[in-house]
């Protein structure tokens, strides 16, 4: 018999192969019931044995979900792990503040120095002992929370001047833990922290105090572009869902500031009147969201298409509000909203039909 796991190098590949086997088994059952073709009992038994061995090997090597019920249970486990991580991180945070004043300076320094290291060691140990990785992700999240508290409390104890470099240190640990535990939640935390650092640096270069970086939405534009390109430059085949997380968060970081500036132009760096700035960013919002939809369709990135669609509709409806809310009757305004939605539905339906026809074409 051939290798039961050909071309399977990651958990995502293993799960995809498992799903293919289940779909094949279901379709084979339908074909046998319809008496299409002729497969002997020995052939059917050989295929079933091969698939059984394949699924067992995939489950052993990659901890996949071999059935729909297992997928549902895994979703519940992910939700429980997420809530557990948030709960424990919040518990550590408030525990520090509840009893912190009762410890001397030496004890405080010792706790701050050892707590993240112990949690980091616990994360490594849990990752080695548990194949699913849920416990490691929970302890990783608590480790990150302890490290954030570490730098904050050290700053208070020794009266250290706040710096944007703290975002860099926190983000580096979040990325390290995310890739070590295969955690998209930690990856999202790392992306947000890295965005804060890069945005603060951009604000500093523009002459702002680093803590005021959030007052200038344009500080987030360059970090968003860089983050969007990360999964294109660096392969994430071994980390399912990471590329999607990068692209979705990068789109949010890019398009939300554009949306803000399209409505409040006075906070822009551009030395123009507020109305002109708003017009520029309104046009930029339509162009960027439409361009992202096109990129998503060309590359097959469904998450890029969906996020671009959402923001294109938001930009469109905010313009409808600016143009017509004040002078149109409310029933007519919402009628236009409904008709525009139906028009968009028809356009997408036509695009879907065209894409489906291309997929069904048989090569000569």
C-alpha positions in Angstrom: 0.0 0.0 0.0 1.2 3.6 -0.7 2.1 6.1 1.9 -1.2 6.9 3.8 -0.2 10.6 4.3 1.0 11.9 0.9 1.6 15.7 0.7 0.3 16.3 4.2 2.6 18.7 6.0 0.4 20.8 8.3 -2.7 20.5 10.4 -4.7 22.5 7.9 -3.7 20.0 5.1 -4.6 17.1 7.4 -8.0 18.5 8.2 -8.7 19.2 4.5 -7.7 15.6 3.6 -10.0 14.3 6.4 -12.9 16.3 5.1 -12.2 15.0 1.6 -12.4 11.4 2.8 -15.7 12.0 4.6 -17.2 13.7 1.5 -15.9 10.8 -0.7 -17.4 8.2 1.6 -20.8 10.0 1.5 -20.7 10.3 -2.3 -19.6 6.7 -2.7 -22.6 5.6 -0.6 -24.9 7.6 -2.9 -23.3 6.1 -6.0 -23.6 2.6 -4.7 -27.3 3.2 -3.7 -28.0 4.5 -7.2 -26.1 1.5 -8.8 -23.8 3.8 -10.8 -20.7 1.9 -12.0 -19.5 -1.4 -10.6 -17.2 -1.6 -7.5 -16.7 -5.1 -6.1 -16.9 -5.8 -2.4 -13.2 -6.3 -2.2 -12.5 -2.9 -3.8 -15.0 -1.1 -1.4 -13.4 -2.9 1.6 -9.9 -1.9 0.4 -10.9 1.7 0.0 -12.5 1.7 3.5 -9.5 0.1 5.1 -7.2 2.7 3.4 -9.3 5.6 4.6 -9.6 4.1 8.1 -5.8 3.9 8.4 -5.4 7.4 6.9 -7.8 9.0 9.3 -6.2 7.3 12.3 -2.7 8.4 11.2 -3.9 12.0 10.6 -5.6 12.1 14.0 -2.5 10.8 15.7 0.0 13.1 13.9 -2.1 16.3 13.7 -4.9 16.0 16.2 -7.6 16.7 13.6 -11.4 16.5 13.8 -12.3 13.3 11.8 -16.1 13.9 12.0 -18.6 16.7 12.1 -19.4 16.1 15.8 -15.7 16.3 16.6 -15.6 19.7 14.8 -18.5 21.0 16.9 -16.8 19.8 20.0 -13.5 21.5 18.9 -15.4 24.8 18.4 -16.7 24.5 21.9 -13.2 23.9 23.2 -11.9 26.9 21.4 -14.6 29.1 22.9 -13.9 27.7 26.3 -10.2 28.2 25.9 -10.8 31.8 24.8 -13.0 32.6 27.8 -10.6 30.8 30.1 -7.7 32.8 28.8 -9.5 36.1 29.2 -10.8 35.2 32.6 -7.4 34.1 34.0 -5.6 37.1 32.4 -8.1 39.5 34.0 -7.8 37.6 37.3 -4.0 38.0 37.3 -4.4 41.7 36.5 -6.8 42.4 39.4 -5.0 40.1 41.8 -1.9 42.2 41.4 -3.7 45.4 42.1 -5.7 43.9 45.0 -2.7 42.8 47.1 0.2 44.7 45.6 0.5 47.4 48.3 1.0 44.7 51.0 4.4 43.6 49.6 7.7 45.2 50.1 9.8 46.4 47.1 12.0 43.3 47.1 9.0 41.0 47.0 7.4 43.0 44.3 10.5 42.9 42.1 10.8 39.2 42.7 7.2 38.5 41.8 7.4 40.6 38.7 10.6 39.0 37.5 9.6 35.4 38.1 5.9 35.3 37.2 6.2 35.7 33.4 9.2 33.3 33.4 7.2 30.6 35.3 4.2 31.1 33.0 6.4 30.9 29.9 7.9 27.6 31.2 4.3 26.4 31.9 3.3 27.3 28.4 6.2 25.3 27.0 5.5 22.3 29.2 1.8 22.3 28.3 2.6 22.5 24.6 4.9 19.5 24.9 2.4 17.4 27.0 -0.9 18.2 25.3 -1.3 17.6 21.5 -4.4 19.8 21.1 -2.6 22.9 22.4 -5.6 24.4 24.2 -3.9 24.5 27.7 -0.8 26.0 26.2 -2.8 28.8 24.5 -4.5 29.6 27.8 -1.2 29.8 29.7 0.3 31.7 26.9 -2.4 34.4 27.2 -1.9 34.6 31.0 1.9 34.8 30.4 1.4 37.8 28.1 -0.9 39.5 30.6 1.7 38.9 33.4 4.5 40.4 31.1 2.3 43.5 30.4 1.9 43.9 34.1 5.6 43.3 34.6 6.7 46.3 32.6 3.9 48.6 33.9 4.6 47.8 37.5 8.4 48.1 37.1 7.7 51.6 35.6 5.7 52.6 38.6 8.2 51.2 41.2 11.3 52.8 39.7 9.5 55.8 38.2 10.6 55.0 34.6 9.4 57.4 31.9 6.8 55.7 29.7 8.0 54.7 26.3 6.5 53.3 23.1 9.2 50.6 23.2 6.9 48.7 25.7 4.6 48.0 22.8 7.5 46.5 20.9 8.5 44.2 23.9 4.9 43.1 24.5 4.3 42.5 20.8 7.5 40.5 20.4 6.4 38.2 23.2 2.9 37.9 21.8 4.2 36.9 18.4 6.6 34.4 20.0 3.8 32.8 22.0 1.4 32.8 19.0 3.7 30.9 16.8 4.8 28.6 19.6 1.2 27.7 20.6 -0.5 28.1 17.2 -2.9 30.7 18.8 -4.7 33.2 16.6 -5.8 35.1 19.7 -2.2 35.7 20.7 -1.4 36.6 17.1 -4.1 39.2 17.0 -2.7 40.6 20.3 0.7 40.8 18.7 -0.6 42.5 15.6 -2.4 45.1 17.6 0.6 45.8 19.8 2.9 46.0 16.8 0.5 48.4 15.2 0.5 50.6 18.3 4.3 50.7 18.3 4.6 51.5 14.6 1.9 54.1 14.8 3.5 55.7 17.8 6.8 55.9 15.9 5.0 57.4 12.9 3.4 60.0 15.2 6.8 60.8 16.7 8.4 61.3 13.3 5.5 63.7 12.5 6.3 65.8 15.6 3.7 64.4 18.0 4.2 63.0 21.5 4.0 59.3 21.2 1.1 58.9 23.6 -1.0 61.0 21.2 -0.6 58.7 18.2 -4.2 57.7 18.3 -5.4 61.3 17.7 -4.0 61.1 14.1 -5.6 58.2 12.3 -3.1 58.5 9.4 -0.4 57.0 11.8 -2.1 53.6 11.3 -2.0 53.5 7.5 1.6 52.4 6.9 1.5 49.7 9.6 -1.7 48.3 8.0 -0.1 48.0 4.6 3.0 46.3 6.1 0.9 43.8 8.0 -1.2 43.0 5.0 2.0 42.1 3.1 3.4 39.8 5.9 1.5 36.6 4.9 2.4 37.3 1.2 6.1 37.5 1.9 6.3 34.9 4.7 4.6 31.5 4.2 2.1 30.4 6.9 1.3 26.9 5.7 2.2 25.4 9.0 -0.1 27.9 10.9 -3.7 27.6 9.6 -5.7 30.8 10.0 -2.7 33.0 10.6 -2.7 34.5 7.1 -6.4 35.2 7.3 -5.9 37.0 10.7 -3.1 39.2 9.3 -5.2 40.2 6.3 -8.5 40.9 8.1 -6.8 42.9 10.9 -4.7 44.8 8.4 -7.9 45.7 6.5 -9.6 46.9 9.7 -6.5 48.9 10.7 -6.4 50.5 7.2 -10.0 51.2 6.5 -11.2 52.3 9.9 -8.9 55.4 9.9 -9.9 56.2 6.4 -13.6 56.0 7.5 -12.9 58.3 10.4 -11.0 60.8 8.3 -13.8 60.7 5.7 -16.1 62.1 8.3 -13.8 64.2 10.5 -11.2 65.8 8.3 -10.0 68.3 10.9 -7.8 65.7 12.6 -5.8 64.9 9.4 -2.1 65.8 8.8 -3.1 67.3 5.5 -2.9 71.1 5.4 -6.3 71.5 3.8 -9.7 72.6 5.0 -11.7 69.8 6.7 -14.2 69.5 3.9 -11.5 68.9 1.3 -9.8 66.3 3.5 -13.1 64.5 3.9 -13.7 64.4 0.2 -10.2 63.0 -0.4 -10.7 60.2 2.1 -14.2 59.4 1.0 -12.8 58.8 -2.5 -9.9 56.9 -1.0 -12.4 54.7 1.0 -14.3 53.7 -2.1 -11.1 53.1 -4.1 -9.4 51.0 -1.4 -12.4 48.9 -0.5 -13.2 48.2 -4.2 -9.5 47.5 -4.8 -9.4 45.0 -1.9 -12.5 43.3 -3.3 -10.8 42.9 -6.7 -7.6 41.6 -5.0 -9.6 39.1 -3.0 -11.5 37.8 -6.1 -8.2 37.5 -8.0 -6.4 35.6 -5.3 -9.3 33.6 -3.8 -9.0 35.3 -0.4 -12.6 35.2 0.7 -12.0 37.1 3.9 -10.5 40.1 1.9 -13.6 40.1 -0.3 -16.0 40.1 2.6 -14.2 42.8 4.6 -13.9 45.0 1.4 -17.6 44.5 0.8 -18.6 45.5 4.3 -16.5 48.7 4.1 -17.7 49.6 0.6 -21.3 49.4 1.8 -20.4 51.5 4.9 -18.7 54.2 2.8 -21.7 54.1 0.4 -24.3 54.4 3.1 -22.5 57.2 4.9 -22.5 59.2 1.6 -26.2 58.5 1.3 -26.7 59.9 4.7 -24.7 63.0 3.9 -26.5 63.6 0.6 -30.1 62.8 1.4 -30.9 62.5 5.1 -31.7 66.1 5.7 -34.0 66.8 2.8 -35.5 63.5 1.8 -38.6 62.0 3.6 -37.4 59.2 5.8 -39.5 56.5 4.0 -37.9 57.6 0.7 -34.4 57.6 2.2 -34.8 54.0 3.4 -36.4 53.0 0.1 -33.2 54.1 -1.6 -31.1 52.2 0.9 -33.2 49.0 0.2 -33.0 49.5 -3.6 -29.2 50.0 -3.5 -28.9 46.8 -1.5 -31.0 44.9 -4.0 -28.8 46.3 -6.8 -25.7 45.1 -5.0 -27.3 41.7 -4.6 -28.0 41.4 -8.3 -24.4 42.4 -9.1 -23.0 39.8 -6.8 -25.4 37.2 -8.1 -24.2 37.8 -11.6 -20.5 37.6 -10.5 -21.3 34.4 -8.6 -23.0 32.9 -11.7 -20.0 33.8 -13.9 -17.5 32.3 -11.4 -19.6 29.2 -11.2 -19.8 28.8 -14.9 -16.0 29.1 -15.2 -15.6 26.4 -12.5 -17.9 24.0 -14.3 -16.2 24.4 -17.7 -14.6 21.2 -18.9 -11.1 21.5 -20.4 -10.9 20.1 -23.9 
